[in-house]
């Protein structure tokens, strides 16, 4: 083999090695580029998930705060209604006591009225008896010829 042939063979081997090396380099670059794209996609997906989680967390926090506000308002409303209920119960008890007092007064007035009616009736009976006795006395005097008896009220 001549030196020219050897050089040609060496250049061919070198060219083949360079070609394999270039192919390996391109394949490695493509592989790295693919890995970089997948990493970027994963990072983007993670950022989106992180944003979604943050948004969901904020929504949950707002919902919780709203529920807590509603709970506090309900508690305050229940306290007010309980106080109003107690006040109404107190007014009802006062009204019942007042009604009992008025019923007792009415009963006492009925008893007094019956007593007055009985006295009035007794007085009218007595007046009627006095009138009857006067009339009888008048009749007796007329029969005896005496002067009339003056009426006394």
Secondary structure per residue as TSV (DSSP state, phi and psi in degrees):
chain	resnum	aa	ss	phi	psi
A	1	X	-	360.0	132.8
A	2	X	-	-85.1	164.6
A	3	X	H	-65.0	-35.8
A	4	X	H	-64.5	-39.8
A	5	X	H	-68.2	-40.0
A	6	X	H	-65.6	-41.9
A	7	X	H	-64.5	-41.3
A	8	X	H	-63.4	-42.7
A	9	X	H	-64.8	-41.2
A	10	X	H	-66.4	-40.0
A	11	X	H	-66.2	-38.5
A	12	X	H	-65.3	-42.9
A	13	X	H	-64.0	-40.9
A	14	X	H	-65.1	-42.4
A	15	X	H	-63.5	-41.5
A	16	X	H	-65.3	-41.9
A	17	X	H	-64.7	-42.3
A	18	X	H	-63.2	-40.0
A	19	X	H	-63.3	-45.5
A	20	X	H	-63.8	-41.0
A	21	X	H	-64.3	-44.3
A	22	X	H	-63.2	-43.5
A	23	X	H	-61.7	-45.0
A	24	X	H	-63.4	-41.7
A	25	X	H	-61.5	-47.3
A	26	X	H	-62.8	-43.4
A	27	X	H	-61.9	-41.6
A	28	X	H	-65.0	-43.0
A	29	X	H	-63.4	-43.6
A	30	X	H	-63.5	-42.0
A	31	X	H	-61.9	-46.0
A	32	X	H	-64.0	-41.5
A	33	X	H	-63.2	-42.2
A	34	X	H	-62.3	-43.4
A	35	X	H	-64.1	-39.3
A	36	X	H	-64.6	-42.9
A	37	X	H	-62.8	-44.9
A	38	X	H	-62.8	-39.6
A	39	X	H	-64.5	-42.4
A	40	X	H	-63.6	-43.3
A	41	X	H	-62.2	-43.1
A	42	X	H	-62.4	-44.6
A	43	X	H	-61.7	-42.6
A	44	X	H	-63.1	-44.3
A	45	X	H	-61.1	-42.3
A	46	X	H	-64.8	-40.2
A	47	X	H	-62.4	-42.1
A	48	X	H	-64.8	-43.2
A	49	X	H	-62.3	-42.9
A	50	X	H	-61.2	-42.8
A	51	X	H	-64.9	-41.3
A	52	X	H	-64.7	-42.3
A	53	X	H	-64.4	-42.9
A	54	X	H	-63.1	-42.2
A	55	X	H	-64.0	-44.4
A	56	X	H	-64.2	-41.0
A	57	X	H	-61.4	-43.6
A	58	X	H	-64.8	-42.0
A	59	X	H	-62.4	-45.0
A	60	X	H	-61.5	-41.5
A	61	X	H	-63.0	-44.6
A	62	X	H	-62.4	-43.9
A	63	X	H	-62.0	-43.1
A	64	X	H	-63.4	-44.6
A	65	X	H	-62.5	-41.1
A	66	X	H	-63.1	-43.6
A	67	X	H	-63.8	-39.2
A	68	X	H	-65.6	-39.5
A	69	X	H	-63.0	-45.6
A	70	X	H	-61.8	-40.9
A	71	X	H	-61.9	-44.1
A	72	X	H	-64.9	-42.4
A	73	X	H	-62.7	-41.6
A	74	X	H	-63.4	-41.6
A	75	X	H	-62.4	-44.8
A	76	X	H	-64.4	-41.5
A	77	X	H	-62.5	-41.2
A	78	X	H	-63.9	-40.4
A	79	X	H	-62.1	-45.1
A	80	X	H	-61.8	-45.6
A	81	X	H	-66.0	-35.4
A	82	X	H	-64.6	-43.8
A	83	X	H	-63.2	-43.3
A	84	X	H	-62.7	-40.1
A	85	X	H	-63.7	-43.6
A	86	X	H	-63.9	-40.8
A	87	X	H	-64.0	-42.4
A	88	X	H	-64.2	-40.6
A	89	X	H	-62.1	-42.3
A	90	X	H	-63.0	-45.4
A	91	X	H	-61.4	-39.5
A	92	X	H	-63.9	-44.1
A	93	X	H	-63.9	-41.4
A	94	X	H	-62.1	-43.7
A	95	X	H	-62.3	-41.0
A	96	X	H	-64.1	-43.9
A	97	X	H	-62.2	-42.7
A	98	X	H	-63.1	-41.8
A	99	X	H	-64.3	-39.3
A	100	X	H	-63.0	-41.2
A	101	X	H	-62.5	-45.4
A	102	X	H	-64.4	-38.0
A	103	X	H	-64.2	-41.3
A	104	X	H	-64.1	-41.6
A	105	X	H	-63.7	-41.6
A	106	X	H	-63.7	-41.9
A	107	X	H	-61.6	-43.7
A	108	X	H	-62.5	-40.6
A	109	X	H	-66.6	-36.2
A	110	X	H	-63.3	-44.1
A	111	X	H	-61.4	-46.1
A	112	X	H	-62.0	-40.8
A	113	X	H	-62.8	-42.5
A	114	X	H	-61.3	-42.3
A	115	X	H	-62.7	-43.9
A	116	X	H	-65.2	-40.4
A	117	X	H	-63.2	-40.7
A	118	X	H	-63.5	-43.7
A	119	X	H	-64.9	-41.0
A	120	X	H	-62.7	-44.5
A	121	X	H	-63.9	-42.9
A	122	X	H	-63.1	-39.9
A	123	X	H	-64.2	-40.0
A	124	X	H	-68.4	-38.7
A	125	X	H	-62.9	-44.2
A	126	X	H	-63.0	-42.7
A	127	X	H	-62.6	-40.8
A	128	X	H	-65.0	-39.9
A	129	X	H	-65.4	-42.4
A	130	X	H	-62.1	-43.5
A	131	X	H	-62.3	-40.9
A	132	X	H	-66.1	-41.4
A	133	X	H	-65.9	-37.7
A	134	X	H	-63.0	-44.0
A	135	X	H	-63.4	-42.0
A	136	X	H	-63.9	-42.6
A	137	X	H	-62.7	-40.5
A	138	X	H	-61.5	-41.6
A	139	X	H	-66.0	-40.2
A	140	X	H	-66.3	-41.4
A	141	X	H	-66.9	-40.0
A	142	X	H	-62.8	-38.5
A	143	X	H	-67.4	-32.9
A	144	X	H	-89.8	-12.1
A	145	X	T	83.0	32.3
A	146	X	-	-96.4	171.2
A	147	X	-	-74.9	147.9
A	148	X	-	-64.6	150.3
A	149	X	-	-88.1	128.3
A	150	X	-	-67.2	142.3
A	151	X	-	-72.9	138.6
A	152	X	-	-121.9	120.2
A	153	X	-	-103.5	360.0
